[in-house]
Amino acid sequence: MQVHHSFPCRRSEGIVLLTRSDSERRALEEDITGMILLVCWCGVRSEVEEVLEKVVGLFTDKTLPKERLTGRAMALANIGNTILDVLEETYDGTLNPLSQMMMDAEAGISKHAFLVAGKTHEVRSLAQRPC
């Protein structure tokens, strides 16, 4: 049994889209999740940039001895290598679903819009077929 839901979503064009099936609901959920992830990622990136500015300040501090600055540089290199190792372990040549949703949101790609457009095309094709 397929459950039908209605979930309004205002598009920038002012059109209200209603989901009528589980596949439409799922596509709309993925679109919204991608947008949320994108907003979160922008916030995280902003925080990281702010912290990096502070870190650069620690590396350019002329009052510290060279040995201390070298130790900090080595620690930072170790952190970077650890992050790269984790990325290599999870990388399989394709984007994971959450990354794909976020990239689609950033590019303005809507799975829901594609799904609805595809169904509209199918209905028009069926209507034009001779009986």
OpenMM code with the backbone's topology and positions (N, CA, C; nanometers):
from openmm import Vec3, app, unit

residues = "MET GLN VAL HIS HIS SER PHE PRO CYS ARG ARG SER GLU GLY ILE VAL LEU LEU THR ARG SER ASP SER GLU ARG ARG ALA LEU GLU GLU ASP ILE THR GLY MET ILE LEU LEU VAL CYS TRP CYS GLY VAL ARG SER GLU VAL GLU GLU VAL LEU GLU LYS VAL VAL GLY LEU PHE THR ASP LYS THR LEU PRO LYS GLU ARG LEU THR GLY ARG ALA MET ALA LEU ALA ASN ILE GLY ASN THR ILE LEU ASP VAL LEU GLU GLU THR TYR ASP GLY THR LEU ASN PRO LEU SER GLN MET MET MET ASP ALA GLU ALA GLY ILE SER LYS HIS ALA PHE LEU VAL ALA GLY LYS THR HIS GLU VAL ARG SER LEU ALA GLN ARG PRO CYS".split()
positions = [
    Vec3(0.0843, -0.1183, 0.0000),
    Vec3(0.0000, 0.0000, 0.0000),
    Vec3(0.0884, 0.1240, 0.0000),
    Vec3(0.0656, 0.2113, -0.0945),
    Vec3(0.1445, 0.3333, -0.1040),
    Vec3(0.0737, 0.4449, -0.0282),
    Vec3(0.1486, 0.5091, 0.0606),
    Vec3(0.0933, 0.6179, 0.1406),
    Vec3(0.1130, 0.7476, 0.0645),
    Vec3(0.0098, 0.8297, 0.0577),
    Vec3(0.0184, 0.9581, -0.0108),
    Vec3(0.0235, 1.0699, 0.0919),
    Vec3(0.1185, 1.1597, 0.0719),
    Vec3(0.1374, 1.2722, 0.1626),
    Vec3(0.1265, 1.4020, 0.0845),
    Vec3(0.0974, 1.5071, 0.1543),
    Vec3(0.1055, 1.6409, 0.0965),
    Vec3(0.2064, 1.7192, 0.1776),
    Vec3(0.3020, 1.7801, 0.1104),
    Vec3(0.4056, 1.8566, 0.1776),
    Vec3(0.4328, 1.9810, 0.0957),
    Vec3(0.3862, 2.0978, 0.1414),
    Vec3(0.4067, 2.2184, 0.0615),
    Vec3(0.5511, 2.2656, 0.0674),
    Vec3(0.5996, 2.3137, -0.0444),
    Vec3(0.7349, 2.3692, -0.0515),
    Vec3(0.7314, 2.4885, -0.1455),
    Vec3(0.7568, 2.6071, -0.0942),
    Vec3(0.7555, 2.7266, -0.1790),
    Vec3(0.8853, 2.7340, -0.2566),
    Vec3(0.8733, 2.7450, -0.3868),
    Vec3(0.9886, 2.7609, -0.4746),
    Vec3(1.0120, 2.9089, -0.4945),
    Vec3(1.1304, 2.9452, -0.5407),
    Vec3(1.1623, 3.0861, -0.5592),
    Vec3(1.0699, 3.1516, -0.6613),
    Vec3(1.0152, 3.0741, -0.7531),
    Vec3(0.9225, 3.1288, -0.8519),
    Vec3(0.7837, 3.1524, -0.7926),
    Vec3(0.7628, 3.1150, -0.6683),
    Vec3(0.6340, 3.1358, -0.6038),
    Vec3(0.5362, 3.0220, -0.6279),
    Vec3(0.5817, 2.9124, -0.6858),
    Vec3(0.4946, 2.7983, -0.7145),
    Vec3(0.4911, 2.7072, -0.5924),
    Vec3(0.3737, 2.6621, -0.5558),
    Vec3(0.3608, 2.5690, -0.4444),
    Vec3(0.3521, 2.4290, -0.5030),
    Vec3(0.4446, 2.3434, -0.4603),
    Vec3(0.4473, 2.2062, -0.5097),
    Vec3(0.3927, 2.1137, -0.4019),
    Vec3(0.3095, 2.0219, -0.4399),
    Vec3(0.2546, 1.9247, -0.3457),
    Vec3(0.2998, 1.7860, -0.3881),
    Vec3(0.3481, 1.7088, -0.2927),
    Vec3(0.3882, 1.5730, -0.3257),
    Vec3(0.2662, 1.4829, -0.3180),
    Vec3(0.2599, 1.3902, -0.4106),
    Vec3(0.1446, 1.3007, -0.4161),
    Vec3(0.1837, 1.1547, -0.3961),
    Vec3(0.3111, 1.1267, -0.3953),
    Vec3(0.3542, 0.9881, -0.3813),
    Vec3(0.4798, 0.9821, -0.2953),
    Vec3(0.5145, 0.8610, -0.2564),
    Vec3(0.6351, 0.8424, -0.1761),
    Vec3(0.7600, 0.8854, -0.2519),
    Vec3(0.7642, 0.8589, -0.3827),
    Vec3(0.8833, 0.8972, -0.4590),
    Vec3(0.8969, 1.0488, -0.4665),
    Vec3(0.7846, 1.1200, -0.4819),
    Vec3(0.7900, 1.2667, -0.4826),
    Vec3(0.8297, 1.3192, -0.3452),
    Vec3(0.7745, 1.2596, -0.2410),
    Vec3(0.8075, 1.3018, -0.1049),
    Vec3(0.9558, 1.2803, -0.0782),
    Vec3(1.0072, 1.1655, -0.1196),
    Vec3(1.1490, 1.1332, -0.0995),
    Vec3(1.2381, 1.2327, -0.1754),
    Vec3(1.2017, 1.2640, -0.2984),
    Vec3(1.2806, 1.3596, -0.3771),
    Vec3(1.2797, 1.4970, -0.3112),
    Vec3(1.1633, 1.5389, -0.2624),
    Vec3(1.1534, 1.6685, -0.1954),
    Vec3(1.2331, 1.6683, -0.0644),
    Vec3(1.2282, 1.5568, 0.0090),
    Vec3(1.3073, 1.5452, 0.1320),
    Vec3(1.4565, 1.5575, 0.1015),
    Vec3(1.5011, 1.4941, -0.0074),
    Vec3(1.6420, 1.5031, -0.0451),
    Vec3(1.6792, 1.6461, -0.0831),
    Vec3(1.5914, 1.7155, -0.1543),
    Vec3(1.6172, 1.8556, -0.1900),
    Vec3(1.6320, 1.9410, -0.0645),
    Vec3(1.5404, 1.9242, 0.0291),
    Vec3(1.5428, 2.0039, 0.1522),
    Vec3(1.6650, 1.9674, 0.2368),
    Vec3(1.6963, 1.8379, 0.2467),
    Vec3(1.8146, 1.7947, 0.3211),
    Vec3(1.9407, 1.8551, 0.2610),
    Vec3(1.9489, 1.8563, 0.1288),
    Vec3(2.0645, 1.9165, 0.0624),
    Vec3(2.0787, 2.0635, 0.0952),
    Vec3(1.9657, 2.1345, 0.0983),
    Vec3(1.9702, 2.2773, 0.1319),
    Vec3(2.0164, 2.2986, 0.2762),
    Vec3(1.9663, 2.2155, 0.3671),
    Vec3(2.0062, 2.2259, 0.5077),
    Vec3(2.1554, 2.1959, 0.5223),
    Vec3(2.2024, 2.0904, 0.4560),
    Vec3(2.3444, 2.0564, 0.4619),
    Vec3(2.4307, 2.1689, 0.4064),
    Vec3(2.3852, 2.2316, 0.2981),
    Vec3(2.4613, 2.3409, 0.2382),
    Vec3(2.4738, 2.4579, 0.3349),
    Vec3(2.3641, 2.4926, 0.4010),
    Vec3(2.3680, 2.6019, 0.4988),
    Vec3(2.4627, 2.5666, 0.6137),
    Vec3(2.4535, 2.4435, 0.6632),
    Vec3(2.5426, 2.4001, 0.7718),
    Vec3(2.6884, 2.4031, 0.7267),
    Vec3(2.7146, 2.3534, 0.6059),
    Vec3(2.8512, 2.3505, 0.5550),
    Vec3(2.9078, 2.4918, 0.5420),
    Vec3(2.8270, 2.5853, 0.4950),
    Vec3(2.8731, 2.7245, 0.4834),
    Vec3(2.9100, 2.7797, 0.6208),
    Vec3(2.8325, 2.7466, 0.7228),
    Vec3(2.8634, 2.7900, 0.8588),
    Vec3(2.9913, 2.7270, 0.9108),
    Vec3(3.0073, 2.5970, 0.8872),
    Vec3(3.1281, 2.5269, 0.9318),
    Vec3(3.2503, 2.5835, 0.8601),
    Vec3(3.2382, 2.6032, 0.7296),
    Vec3(3.3503, 2.6568, 0.6522),
    Vec3(3.3909, 2.7946, 0.7036),
    Vec3(3.2930, 2.8765, 0.7371),
    Vec3(3.3206, 3.0093, 0.7908),
    Vec3(3.3964, 2.9998, 0.9231),
    Vec3(3.3530, 2.9079, 1.0090),
    Vec3(3.4208, 2.8883, 1.1378),
    Vec3(3.5640, 2.8392, 1.1177),
    Vec3(3.5826, 2.7464, 1.0246),
    Vec3(3.7167, 2.6935, 0.9982),
    Vec3(3.8078, 2.8044, 0.9466),
    Vec3(3.7567, 2.8882, 0.8566),
    Vec3(3.8375, 2.9988, 0.8051),
    Vec3(3.8789, 3.0935, 0.9173),
    Vec3(3.7874, 3.1168, 1.0100),
    Vec3(3.8186, 3.2042, 1.1233),
    Vec3(3.9275, 3.1429, 1.2117),
    Vec3(3.9162, 3.0131, 1.2374),
    Vec3(4.0168, 2.9450, 1.3191),
    Vec3(4.1515, 2.9430, 1.2465),
    Vec3(4.1485, 2.9218, 1.1148),
    Vec3(4.2737, 2.9199, 1.0396),
    Vec3(4.3459, 3.0536, 1.0459),
    Vec3(4.2707, 3.1628, 1.0463),
    Vec3(4.3331, 3.2943, 1.0604),
    Vec3(4.4072, 3.3037, 1.1936),
    Vec3(4.3464, 3.2488, 1.2988),
    Vec3(4.4122, 3.2488, 1.4304),
    Vec3(4.5367, 3.1599, 1.4292),
    Vec3(4.5272, 3.0442, 1.3620),
    Vec3(4.6404, 2.9518, 1.3542),
    Vec3(4.7568, 3.0171, 1.2800),
    Vec3(4.7268, 3.0840, 1.1701),
    Vec3(4.8320, 3.1536, 1.0952),
    Vec3(4.8999, 3.2563, 1.1849),
    Vec3(4.8221, 3.3235, 1.2675),
    Vec3(4.8797, 3.4188, 1.3622),
    Vec3(4.9761, 3.3522, 1.4584),
    Vec3(4.9452, 3.2294, 1.4983),
    Vec3(5.0347, 3.1565, 1.5888),
    Vec3(5.1653, 3.1166, 1.5200),
    Vec3(5.1602, 3.0926, 1.3898),
    Vec3(5.2802, 3.0535, 1.3159),
    Vec3(5.3670, 3.1726, 1.2777),
    Vec3(5.3102, 3.2891, 1.2791),
    Vec3(5.3871, 3.4080, 1.2409),
    Vec3(5.4280, 3.4919, 1.3616),
    Vec3(5.4084, 3.4373, 1.4802),
    Vec3(5.4454, 3.5083, 1.6033),
    Vec3(5.5979, 3.5156, 1.6144),
    Vec3(5.6522, 3.6340, 1.5991),
    Vec3(5.7979, 3.6540, 1.5987),
    Vec3(5.8591, 3.6426, 1.7385),
    Vec3(5.7759, 3.6423, 1.8414),
    Vec3(5.8290, 3.6378, 1.9781),
    Vec3(5.8609, 3.4961, 2.0241),
    Vec3(5.8114, 3.3949, 1.9525),
    Vec3(5.8348, 3.2558, 1.9929),
    Vec3(5.9644, 3.2030, 1.9325),
    Vec3(6.0296, 3.1108, 2.0040),
    Vec3(6.1518, 3.0505, 1.9488),
    Vec3(6.1194, 2.9633, 1.8273),
    Vec3(6.2170, 2.9485, 1.7406),
    Vec3(6.1988, 2.8725, 1.6167),
    Vec3(6.1578, 2.7274, 1.6446),
    Vec3(6.2119, 2.6685, 1.7511),
    Vec3(6.1784, 2.5291, 1.7846),
    Vec3(6.0289, 2.5140, 1.8140),
    Vec3(5.9742, 2.6104, 1.8828),
    Vec3(5.8310, 2.6055, 1.9171),
    Vec3(5.7462, 2.6187, 1.7904),
    Vec3(5.7851, 2.7105, 1.7020),
    Vec3(5.7121, 2.7270, 1.5762),
    Vec3(5.7230, 2.6014, 1.4902),
    Vec3(5.8406, 2.5380, 1.4898),
    Vec3(5.8598, 2.4141, 1.4138),
    Vec3(5.7719, 2.3029, 1.4710),
    Vec3(5.7638, 2.2937, 1.6021),
    Vec3(5.6776, 2.1939, 1.6664),
    Vec3(5.5317, 2.2135, 1.6293),
    Vec3(5.4878, 2.3381, 1.6264),
    Vec3(5.3495, 2.3676, 1.5864),
    Vec3(5.3258, 2.3283, 1.4409),
    Vec3(5.4237, 2.3574, 1.3562),
    Vec3(5.4098, 2.3232, 1.2143),
    Vec3(5.3994, 2.1722, 1.1959),
    Vec3(5.4802, 2.0964, 1.2711),
    Vec3(5.4753, 1.9503, 1.2610),
    Vec3(5.3409, 1.8968, 1.3112),
    Vec3(5.2899, 1.9533, 1.4194),
    Vec3(5.1595, 1.9106, 1.4718),
    Vec3(5.0496, 1.9383, 1.3701),
    Vec3(5.0554, 2.0537, 1.3065),
    Vec3(4.9554, 2.0874, 1.2050),
    Vec3(4.9656, 1.9936, 1.0849),
    Vec3(5.0882, 1.9584, 1.0453),
    Vec3(5.1079, 1.8638, 0.9350),
    Vec3(5.0492, 1.7272, 0.9708),
    Vec3(5.0668, 1.6834, 1.0961),
    Vec3(5.0095, 1.5554, 1.1406),
    Vec3(4.8570, 1.5580, 1.1336),
    Vec3(4.7980, 1.6683, 1.1747),
    Vec3(4.6514, 1.6815, 1.1673),
    Vec3(4.6064, 1.6734, 1.0220),
    Vec3(4.6747, 1.7449, 0.9342),
    Vec3(4.6408, 1.7418, 0.7915),
    Vec3(4.6531, 1.6029, 0.7325),
    Vec3(4.7603, 1.5308, 0.7671),
    Vec3(4.7789, 1.3942, 0.7171),
    Vec3(4.6700, 1.3011, 0.7678),
    Vec3(4.6286, 1.3177, 0.8918),
    Vec3(4.5203, 1.2358, 0.9474),
    Vec3(4.3911, 1.2588, 0.8704),
    Vec3(4.3606, 1.3841, 0.8420),
    Vec3(4.2394, 1.4162, 0.7654),
    Vec3(4.2477, 1.3558, 0.6259),
    Vec3(4.3629, 1.3670, 0.5603),
    Vec3(4.3793, 1.3087, 0.4269),
    Vec3(4.3629, 1.1572, 0.4297),
    Vec3(4.4154, 1.0911, 0.5343),
    Vec3(4.3999, 0.9462, 0.5467),
    Vec3(4.2531, 0.9073, 0.5571),
    Vec3(4.1761, 0.9821, 0.6341),
    Vec3(4.0330, 0.9537, 0.6487),
    Vec3(3.9626, 0.9720, 0.5152),
    Vec3(3.9958, 1.0778, 0.4427),
    Vec3(3.9334, 1.1016, 0.3127),
    Vec3(3.9652, 0.9897, 0.2152),
    Vec3(4.0896, 0.9411, 0.2163),
    Vec3(4.1271, 0.8323, 0.1266),
    Vec3(4.0536, 0.7035, 0.1611),
    Vec3(4.0283, 0.6791, 0.2887),
    Vec3(3.9585, 0.5577, 0.3306),
    Vec3(3.8136, 0.5570, 0.2835),
    Vec3(3.7500, 0.6734, 0.2771),
    Vec3(3.6086, 0.6779, 0.2420),
    Vec3(3.5858, 0.7070, 0.0941),
    Vec3(3.6888, 0.7416, 0.0204),
    Vec3(3.6710, 0.7800, -0.1194),
    Vec3(3.6661, 0.6564, -0.2075),
    Vec3(3.5595, 0.6415, -0.2851),
    Vec3(3.5464, 0.5274, -0.3751),
    Vec3(3.5190, 0.5714, -0.5187),
    Vec3(3.5432, 0.6961, -0.5487),
    Vec3(3.5229, 0.7440, -0.6845),
    Vec3(3.3873, 0.8080, -0.7069),
    Vec3(3.2962, 0.7907, -0.6125),
    Vec3(3.1649, 0.8541, -0.6231),
    Vec3(3.1405, 0.9364, -0.4976),
    Vec3(3.0486, 1.0293, -0.5086),
    Vec3(3.0130, 1.1096, -0.3916),
    Vec3(2.9188, 1.0307, -0.3024),
    Vec3(2.9336, 1.0475, -0.1715),
    Vec3(2.8362, 0.9837, -0.0845),
    Vec3(2.7042, 1.0599, -0.0990),
    Vec3(2.5937, 0.9986, -0.0637),
    Vec3(2.4626, 1.0614, -0.0883),
    Vec3(2.4462, 1.1996, -0.0255),
    Vec3(2.4989, 1.2208, 0.0945),
    Vec3(2.4845, 1.3519, 0.1582),
    Vec3(2.5631, 1.4587, 0.0832),
    Vec3(2.6842, 1.4252, 0.0391),
    Vec3(2.7629, 1.5208, -0.0393),
    Vec3(2.6927, 1.5525, -0.1706),
    Vec3(2.6339, 1.4506, -0.2329),
    Vec3(2.5634, 1.4725, -0.3596),
    Vec3(2.4432, 1.5642, -0.3396),
    Vec3(2.3680, 1.5433, -0.2306),
    Vec3(2.2528, 1.6298, -0.2023),
    Vec3(2.2975, 1.7738, -0.1823),
    Vec3(2.4083, 1.7922, -0.1102),
    Vec3(2.4580, 1.9265, -0.0836),
    Vec3(2.5050, 1.9933, -0.2130),
    Vec3(2.5746, 1.9196, -0.2975),
    Vec3(2.6220, 1.9765, -0.4238),
    Vec3(2.5051, 2.0094, -0.5164),
    Vec3(2.4022, 1.9240, -0.5172),
    Vec3(2.2829, 1.9526, -0.5974),
    Vec3(2.2156, 2.0806, -0.5497),
    Vec3(2.2062, 2.0981, -0.4181),
    Vec3(2.1442, 2.2193, -0.3631),
    Vec3(2.2243, 2.3428, -0.4026),
    Vec3(2.3566, 2.3328, -0.3963),
    Vec3(2.4420, 2.4463, -0.4323),
    Vec3(2.4273, 2.4810, -0.5802),
    Vec3(2.4083, 2.3788, -0.6637),
    Vec3(2.3937, 2.4003, -0.8079),
    Vec3(2.2505, 2.4362, -0.8470),
    Vec3(2.1587, 2.4314, -0.7511),
    Vec3(2.0191, 2.4629, -0.7805),
    Vec3(1.9449, 2.3492, -0.8495),
    Vec3(1.9939, 2.2275, -0.8330),
    Vec3(1.9316, 2.1097, -0.8945),
    Vec3(1.8275, 2.0535, -0.7987),
    Vec3(1.7064, 2.0328, -0.8478),
    Vec3(1.5983, 1.9794, -0.7659),
    Vec3(1.5546, 1.8438, -0.8202),
    Vec3(1.5748, 1.7388, -0.7415),
    Vec3(1.5295, 1.6060, -0.7828),
    Vec3(1.3777, 1.6037, -0.7952),
    Vec3(1.3114, 1.6754, -0.7053),
    Vec3(1.1656, 1.6800, -0.7087),
    Vec3(1.1176, 1.7423, -0.8395),
    Vec3(1.1795, 1.8515, -0.8814),
    Vec3(1.1397, 1.9170, -1.0067),
    Vec3(1.1619, 1.8240, -1.1255),
    Vec3(1.2747, 1.7511, -1.1258),
    Vec3(1.3004, 1.6558, -1.2335),
    Vec3(1.1966, 1.5443, -1.2334),
    Vec3(1.1617, 1.4956, -1.1152),
    Vec3(1.0636, 1.3880, -1.1034),
    Vec3(0.9277, 1.4332, -1.1549),
    Vec3(0.8841, 1.5512, -1.1126),
    Vec3(0.7545, 1.6040, -1.1564),
    Vec3(0.7565, 1.6300, -1.3068),
    Vec3(0.8655, 1.6865, -1.3575),
    Vec3(0.8764, 1.7136, -1.5013),
    Vec3(0.8730, 1.5833, -1.5804),
    Vec3(0.9392, 1.4802, -1.5289),
    Vec3(0.9390, 1.3506, -1.5959),
    Vec3(0.8009, 1.2886, -1.5994),
    Vec3(0.7260, 1.2998, -1.4900),
    Vec3(0.5895, 1.2464, -1.4865),
    Vec3(0.4986, 1.3234, -1.5814),
    Vec3(0.5173, 1.4549, -1.5886),
    Vec3(0.4372, 1.5364, -1.6801),
    Vec3(0.4637, 1.4942, -1.8235),
    Vec3(0.5913, 1.4697, -1.8568),
    Vec3(0.6275, 1.4257, -1.9913),
    Vec3(0.5645, 1.2901, -2.0221),
    Vec3(0.5664, 1.1976, -1.9243),
    Vec3(0.5067, 1.0653, -1.9433),
    Vec3(0.3567, 1.0762, -1.9690),
    Vec3(0.2880, 1.1601, -1.8932),
    Vec3(0.1431, 1.1772, -1.9097),
    Vec3(0.1129, 1.2342, -2.0476),
    Vec3(0.1893, 1.3345, -2.0903),
    Vec3(0.1679, 1.3934, -2.2231),
    Vec3(0.1924, 1.2910, -2.3328),
    Vec3(0.2960, 1.2078, -2.3164),
    Vec3(0.3259, 1.1051, -2.4160),
    Vec3(0.2124, 1.0047, -2.4264),
    Vec3(0.1578, 0.9639, -2.3119),
    Vec3(0.0467, 0.8686, -2.3123),
    Vec3(-0.0785, 0.9301, -2.3740),
    Vec3(-0.1014, 1.0577, -2.3480),
    Vec3(-0.2202, 1.1242, -2.4007),
    Vec3(-0.2136, 1.1393, -2.5521),
    Vec3(-0.0941, 1.1470, -2.6078),
    Vec3(-0.0790, 1.1676, -2.7516),
    Vec3(-0.0793, 1.0367, -2.8294),
    Vec3(-0.0742, 0.9227, -2.7611),
    Vec3(-0.0749, 0.7936, -2.8301),
    Vec3(-0.2132, 0.7625, -2.8851),
    Vec3(-0.2173, 0.7078, -3.0040),
    Vec3(-0.3486, 0.6671, -3.0575),
    Vec3(-0.4000, 0.5440, -2.9835),
    Vec3(-0.5308, 0.5337, -2.9713),
    Vec3(-0.5918, 0.4207, -2.8999),
    Vec3(-0.5898, 0.2948, -2.9806),
] * unit.nanometer
topology = app.Topology()
chain = topology.addChain("A")
for resn in residues:
    res = topology.addResidue(resn, chain)
    for name in ("N", "CA", "C"):
        topology.addAtom(name, app.Element.getBySymbol(name[0]), res)
